Amino acid sequence: MPGKRKVLHLMVDDDFIDYFIEQSERLFPLEAKYWVVQEDGREIKKVKSKYVKGIYWNKGNFSELSKEANQYDIIIVHSFFISNLSSFFKKLNNPKLVWLFWGGDGYKYSINNKQWYLPITQKYRQSLSKNKGLKGWLKRVKLTWIDWQNSKEARWLIKRVNVCATWVKYDYEMIRHINPTLKWTSYSYFTCQQLGFYKISYQPLNTNRLWLGNSATESNNHLDALQDLHAMKWEGEIIVPISYGNSEYAAVVKEIGTRYFGHKIIFLENWMTLEEYHDRMNNCGFVWMNHIRQQAAGTVLGALYMGKAVIMNSSSNLYKTLNDWGVKFAQTKDLKNIAEIKEENFLHNRSVIEKQLALEVNEEAVRNMYNFNF
């Protein structure tokens, strides 16, 4: 039994959840309970585990749900991406709360969104908010209000939880000032086995092909990267996955990218399986993740395992964590001197990822989470 404590998981409908339940059941079979929230009764589509219980998630149902939840010693919350979570927490007695920090849920703590964008991307974002007249003003007020409400909710939740579980410890360091008593434990949903890394064959670096970003979201800072590549007269191919995200932003990235690079820039707009995604990335030499915000961890880890020359923004909490692991990175200046790139400089990263994402490391993290010394 998990430390002889009653453990309840509050989960969202996401692909990663099955990974966790598989680990949990292997270590503590039939001991923990798993609730997958169904926002207003929405069908569960991604989670396939037979161990889950679908929960009709509506504020009117919270009194009844809290009666059952209050029977547990620990509630492990898989992200804050659950509506009205603070309202539900307020109905609980006083269980220990463990929060698995996913990324965007924790980053909502700040209303200063400018800090995640490089200059050209920020300029683009500002241009969107310059609508004239009453309609434009009302839109800006609404967006500011939403940011403020999200920040207020995130900060309240951070103050309420006891433990932040994340393998990107710099994310924890970023928000711990909000709750000085908040403790940390390491946990990653990722393992090499579950991400299918062992199916990836080694491909020599194609230094004339560059992979840029992971989605059509502004925090990729595509526009700044494209400007830099244009300025340095990059002549190779550029692969840009934009199969999900903001369609309006995707159109801008396509327009500017095509203007700069013509047929040499290729946009991946259709959904791919993980294996197909890895195959496309494995045919590249450089992988450039221009995020400041922690994002695209699965893509970055895959690229490092492949031995690609990965470029990241040094301000990223993900970069700082990987740097602590001993990962070797490329830099943007290397794009000007591709003839000097040596594959052996990055082959070391494969063993780093194998060590850090080993199944036994992951299972030990689950044990620590269940038996945490609160």
Buried (B, 14 or more C-beta within 10 A) or exposed (E): EBBEBBBBBBBBBBEBBBBBBEBBBEBBEEBBBBBBBBBEEEEBEEBEBEBBEBBBBBEEBBEEBBEEBBEBBBBBBBBBBBBBBBEBBEBBEEBBBBBBBBBBBBBBBBBEBEEBBBEBBBEBBEEBEEEEEEEEEEEEEEEEEEBEEBBBBBBBBBEBBBBBBBBBBBBBEBBBEBBEEBBBBBBBBBBBBBBBBEEBEEBEBBBBBBBBBBBBBBBBBBBBBBBBBBEEEBEBBBBBBBBEBBEEBBEBBBEBBEEBBEEBBBBBBEEEEEEEBBBBBBBBBBBBBBBBBBBBBBBBBBBBBBBBBBBBBEEBBBBBBBBEEEBBBBEBEBBEEBEEBEBEBBBEBBEBBBEBBBEEBBBBBBBBBBEBEE
